[in-house]
């Protein structure tokens, strides 16, 4: 009997890294554990690409775990909304594991490597599980798997301040996940189901909508905490800054975006479809916070002295762009939101990979201490330039495409839209300021003494360089991610779960 | 809603009060262990909410007895869900405590104020 594996792709996306994690623990020589992790990440990446290519053709991949019919069994679903993010998550895991080999070996004690890489795979499994699940409770379980794994990874480095950062993250992350659990419980109380499609069908029929609204509040706030929406972002900056560099690359590319995805998926299919007032509440809650986040965090990034902290604050501002697009409740707005998740992941992974390369030669990543680094590390600095340009949104880079779509969507809104366009432009100027400040130090500032060191290790340079080039590739040829994002926006606006 | 209805929902009152007590401990206490205790209370409150909603009046434990077709039993699904959530809660608490141990090793204190002044 032949088995067609292509039918099982949605579950393979999750169980391949999940089952590999305990096996990696057993691999003792450290290169072996690393190689196995990279192989599994690349396999997950291949699975995600295969599913995305089928979704692009209009397929929806639906899977019932163990053959149990929904709504009784657990259903998995891959459509345009999550296919692109699955590529981002597994791609970021692969890039970070491949591109930070030397950095990881320098930062993590050798005897801890197998455990560290097991947590790495569990994080990949958890994030993928959150994306493919079409079941509200299953999303909670995978959310906690990914959170626990990310706490371990962040605290895994040599920096003792990471412990304090991770404690804060653990407390806030648990509160966020518990709020989500309360929300799911309230909806289960009113509908008796956990399957998202079934919930979406039953929620509008609930006679008393008050518990549903309460659930919407709990779920929105809980996931906003996880997504580091301003002002619930206080855990993020220190966690990204003190984490091992490889973990910063992985998490900055996709950590918070998966929570944003769950928020959009649940809010649009469950709450907004049956209750027209709710969409207004959703927009009025998110829009001011998104705008404030864009302005305040870009401003903070301008004055931040630490390279990785600056990038982390810029990430919070980018979450603002993503949620600003979604809060417009229009197809164009959602397209920009989903596309920006992809493009920002490209830009931030290139920038954090450059930071990891710099860290191989500089003990301290204070921006001032990097003076003149470009003379010794031309490739790393070039990667930083490309990533920075994409972050600003310079034409020709990936960041430009999503900002263009966002501004088009804002202009559709009339007068208020103009104000928001102005805010987006001001914050882009701030991005110019903070990216330029770093470039100026890298290229034009005289180093204190004579610098005598070589470029970062070749593998790190190759991976960082290709991440930077991807920003150009998807800036010049944005057709595929754009098509997937448009498809996804139609799915979300249509209210289909 | 009269007084009896308000009091009749007493499990949900206990749920909300415990939730607030836990949240307060997390915010107001400076000792990291006490913060984790608060976090644990916060999570346990939600377990109570789930267990309350599955109760069927007069129902027994959801174990099918042979020869009793009309048996009334509580909804087993929230119980199973909360079993999973308890496991998640235990794992979070264990990891949190492990981090506190590491913090104590590296800083020599677990008081928030002293930690903030440390570096």
HADDOCK unambig.tbl for C-alpha pairs under 7 A between the chains (distance, minus, plus):
assign (segid A and resid 144 and name CA) (segid B and resid 88 and name CA) 6.93 0.50 0.50
assign (segid A and resid 148 and name CA) (segid B and resid 92 and name CA) 6.88 0.50 0.50
assign (segid A and resid 160 and name CA) (segid B and resid 106 and name CA) 6.61 0.50 0.50
assign (segid A and resid 163 and name CA) (segid B and resid 99 and name CA) 6.55 0.50 0.50
assign (segid A and resid 163 and name CA) (segid B and resid 103 and name CA) 6.24 0.50 0.50
assign (segid A and resid 167 and name CA) (segid B and resid 96 and name CA) 6.90 0.50 0.50
assign (segid A and resid 167 and name CA) (segid B and resid 99 and name CA) 6.94 0.50 0.50
assign (segid A and resid 178 and name CA) (segid B and resid 43 and name CA) 6.52 0.50 0.50
assign (segid A and resid 182 and name CA) (segid B and resid 46 and name CA) 6.46 0.50 0.50
assign (segid A and resid 185 and name CA) (segid B and resid 50 and name CA) 6.55 0.50 0.50
assign (segid A and resid 189 and name CA) (segid B and resid 53 and name CA) 6.69 0.50 0.50
